[in-house]
Amino acid sequence: MPWCPNLSAQGTAFTYQGLLNDGANPANGTYDLRFALYDAASAGAAQGSALTNLATAVSNGLFTVTLDFGNRFPGPDRWLEIGVRPGSSAGEFTTLAPRQAISPTPYAIYAGTAGTVPNGAISANKLAAGAAAANLQAGGQAAVGGGGVVLSEQFSAAELINAGYQKIGRVSLIDEAWQARAAGPTRLPPQLARRGHSAVWTGTEMIIWGGENTSGAC
């Protein structure tokens, strides 16, 4: 009697759907089914008590049962041992071999306490190295290293204060006064020359700010 299992899960109970053949043909009628959970493909230790589903309807070889072994899926592999007998029989169950490996589906159960984890309960050592920075980057943000400084356009940025940043001061900046300068000769005319300025080369253009010209004007 070969079986072709398909498993799905919800809560601690999961649905087992199988195909039962009686000899070379799909089984029809009622059968008693017994299910036992083990921690190994052979021998091993039983995980909880065996479950017996009496008078299970089988149509064209197909059947569906709901199994609930309780909290027996902490992460290690599990196997299902199945026994069967005709529903009209009071004899011993025939144990089928091999045991059926439980697919990951029962492990995809929503943890009963996942929705009640209090804020701040997940400590840094629970996160993989680089996970926090990767999440920030994915959201278009960046982490500030130790000793770093964050600049904000707002005098009192509530989102930074709420995040634990300390305000260390403020500075009033002059109105933005960028001016694009066309490319000129090697020797710039006096009105374009600067001194005491800052500059950065972007790879395609030079951006210059601050300082003063030869007339002393900013």
C-alpha positions as CSV (number, residue, x, y, z in Angstrom):
1,M,0.0,0.0,0.0
2,P,2.2,2.9,-1.2
3,W,1.5,6.4,0.1
4,C,2.1,9.8,-1.6
5,P,2.0,12.3,1.2
6,N,1.3,16.0,1.0
7,L,1.5,18.2,4.1
8,S,0.1,21.6,5.1
9,A,-0.1,23.3,8.4
10,Q,-2.1,25.6,10.6
11,G,-1.7,26.0,14.4
12,T,-0.2,23.0,16.1
13,A,-2.5,20.7,14.0
14,F,-1.6,20.0,10.3
15,T,-3.4,18.4,7.5
16,Y,-2.1,15.2,6.0
17,Q,-3.3,14.3,2.5
18,G,-2.4,10.9,1.1
19,L,-3.0,8.4,-1.7
20,L,-3.7,4.9,-0.5
21,N,-3.5,1.9,-2.9
22,D,-4.9,-1.5,-2.0
23,G,-2.7,-3.8,-4.0
24,A,-2.3,-2.3,-7.5
25,N,-5.5,-0.3,-7.4
26,P,-6.6,2.9,-5.6
27,A,-8.3,2.0,-2.3
28,N,-12.0,2.8,-1.7
29,G,-14.1,2.5,1.4
30,T,-13.1,3.1,5.1
31,Y,-9.8,2.4,6.7
32,D,-8.4,2.7,10.2
33,L,-5.2,4.8,10.2
34,R,-2.6,5.2,12.9
35,F,0.1,7.9,12.9
36,A,3.1,8.1,15.2
37,L,5.8,10.8,15.1
38,Y,9.5,10.0,15.4
39,D,12.8,11.9,15.5
40,A,14.5,9.5,13.2
41,A,13.9,7.7,9.9
42,S,14.2,4.4,11.7
43,A,14.3,3.4,15.3
44,G,14.6,6.7,17.2
45,A,12.2,8.1,19.9
46,A,8.5,8.6,19.6
47,Q,7.4,12.2,19.9
48,G,4.2,12.2,21.8
49,S,1.4,9.6,21.6
50,A,0.3,7.9,18.5
51,L,-2.9,9.1,16.9
52,T,-5.6,6.8,15.5
53,N,-8.1,7.9,13.0
54,L,-10.9,5.2,12.8
55,A,-13.1,4.7,9.8
56,T,-11.3,7.2,7.6
57,A,-13.1,7.6,4.2
58,V,-10.9,6.8,1.2
59,S,-12.2,7.6,-2.3
60,N,-10.3,6.6,-5.4
61,G,-7.2,6.3,-3.1
62,L,-7.4,9.8,-1.7
63,F,-8.0,10.7,1.9
64,T,-7.4,13.7,4.3
65,V,-6.8,13.6,8.0
66,T,-6.0,16.3,10.6
67,L,-3.1,15.4,13.0
68,D,-2.2,17.3,16.1
69,F,0.8,16.0,18.1
70,G,1.0,19.3,20.0
71,N,4.2,21.3,20.2
72,R,6.5,18.6,18.8
73,F,8.2,20.7,16.1
74,P,11.0,22.7,17.8
75,G,13.2,22.5,14.7
76,P,14.8,19.1,14.3
77,D,13.7,16.7,11.6
78,R,10.6,14.6,12.2
79,W,9.2,11.5,10.5
80,L,5.7,10.1,10.4
81,E,5.1,6.3,10.8
82,I,1.8,5.1,9.4
83,G,-0.2,2.0,10.2
84,V,-3.3,0.9,8.3
85,R,-6.0,-1.7,8.5
86,P,-9.4,-2.2,6.8
87,G,-12.1,-0.3,8.7
88,S,-14.1,-3.4,9.3
89,S,-11.1,-5.2,10.9
90,A,-10.2,-5.4,14.6
91,G,-6.8,-6.9,13.8
92,E,-3.4,-5.4,14.1
93,F,-2.3,-2.4,12.1
94,T,0.1,-3.0,9.2
95,T,3.0,-0.6,9.6
96,L,4.1,1.0,6.3
97,A,7.7,1.5,5.4
98,P,9.6,3.7,5.1
99,R,8.5,6.4,7.5
100,Q,7.5,9.7,5.8
101,A,9.7,12.7,6.3
102,I,7.7,15.7,7.5
103,S,8.2,18.6,5.1
104,P,8.9,22.1,6.5
105,T,5.2,23.0,6.3
106,P,4.4,22.3,9.9
107,Y,7.3,24.5,10.9
108,A,5.8,27.4,9.0
109,I,3.3,27.9,11.9
110,Y,2.9,31.5,13.1
111,A,4.4,31.6,16.6
112,G,1.7,32.1,19.2
113,T,3.7,34.8,20.9
114,A,5.1,36.6,17.8
115,G,2.4,39.3,17.9
116,T,3.0,40.0,21.6
117,V,6.7,40.6,21.7
118,P,7.1,43.9,23.6
119,N,8.9,46.9,22.0
120,G,12.6,46.8,22.8
121,A,12.6,43.1,23.7
122,I,14.9,42.1,20.8
123,S,18.5,42.8,21.8
124,A,21.5,43.4,19.5
125,N,22.9,39.9,20.0
126,K,19.7,38.5,18.4
127,L,20.5,40.2,15.1
128,A,23.0,38.9,12.6
129,A,26.1,41.1,12.0
130,G,25.2,43.8,9.5
131,A,21.5,43.1,9.5
132,A,20.5,46.5,11.0
133,A,22.7,48.4,8.5
134,A,21.3,46.4,5.6
135,N,17.8,47.1,6.6
136,L,18.5,50.8,6.9
137,Q,20.2,50.8,3.4
138,A,17.2,49.0,1.9
139,G,15.0,51.8,3.2
140,G,17.1,54.5,1.7
141,Q,18.7,55.4,5.1
142,A,22.2,55.2,6.6
143,A,23.6,54.3,10.0
144,V,25.8,56.8,11.8
145,G,29.0,55.4,13.2
146,G,30.2,56.0,16.7
147,G,31.2,59.7,17.0
148,G,29.4,60.7,13.9
149,V,27.3,63.8,13.5
150,V,23.9,64.2,11.9
151,L,23.0,67.5,10.3
152,S,19.3,68.5,10.1
153,E,17.5,71.4,8.6
154,Q,15.2,71.5,11.6
155,F,16.3,73.2,14.8
156,S,14.4,70.6,16.8
157,A,14.1,67.4,14.8
158,A,11.7,65.3,16.7
159,E,12.5,62.1,14.8
160,L,16.2,62.4,15.8
161,I,15.5,63.3,19.4
162,N,13.1,60.4,19.7
163,A,15.7,58.1,18.2
164,G,18.1,59.0,21.0
165,Y,20.3,61.6,19.3
166,Q,21.7,64.5,21.4
167,K,21.5,68.0,20.0
168,I,24.9,69.6,20.4
169,G,24.3,73.0,18.8
170,R,23.1,74.9,15.7
171,V,24.6,77.0,13.0
172,S,23.0,79.6,10.8
173,L,24.0,79.1,7.2
174,I,23.9,81.8,4.5
175,D,21.4,81.5,1.7
176,E,22.5,79.2,-1.0
177,A,24.3,81.1,-3.7
178,W,25.6,78.5,-6.1
179,Q,26.7,79.9,-9.5
180,A,27.6,77.8,-12.6
181,R,30.8,79.1,-14.2
182,A,31.4,78.3,-17.9
183,A,34.8,76.8,-18.8
184,G,37.3,79.5,-19.3
185,P,41.0,79.9,-20.3
186,T,43.8,78.4,-18.3
187,R,44.2,81.7,-16.5
188,L,40.9,82.8,-15.0
189,P,40.0,86.5,-15.2
190,P,40.3,88.3,-11.8
191,Q,36.5,88.3,-11.3
192,L,36.4,84.5,-11.3
193,A,39.5,83.8,-9.2
194,R,38.8,82.6,-5.6
195,R,40.9,82.3,-2.5
196,G,40.2,80.7,1.0
197,H,37.5,78.5,-0.6
198,S,36.6,74.9,-0.5
199,A,36.3,72.7,-3.6
200,V,35.5,69.2,-4.7
201,W,35.9,67.4,-8.0
202,T,32.9,65.2,-8.8
203,G,34.6,63.5,-11.8
204,T,32.8,65.7,-14.3
205,E,32.8,69.1,-12.8
206,M,34.5,71.2,-10.0
207,I,32.2,72.6,-7.3
208,I,33.7,75.6,-5.4
209,W,32.1,77.3,-2.4
210,G,33.1,79.8,0.3
211,G,36.1,82.0,0.2
212,E,36.3,85.3,-1.5
213,N,37.3,86.8,-4.9
214,T,40.2,89.1,-5.5
215,S,38.1,92.1,-4.5
216,G,37.4,90.6,-1.1
217,A,33.8,89.9,-1.8
218,C,32.3,86.5,-0.7
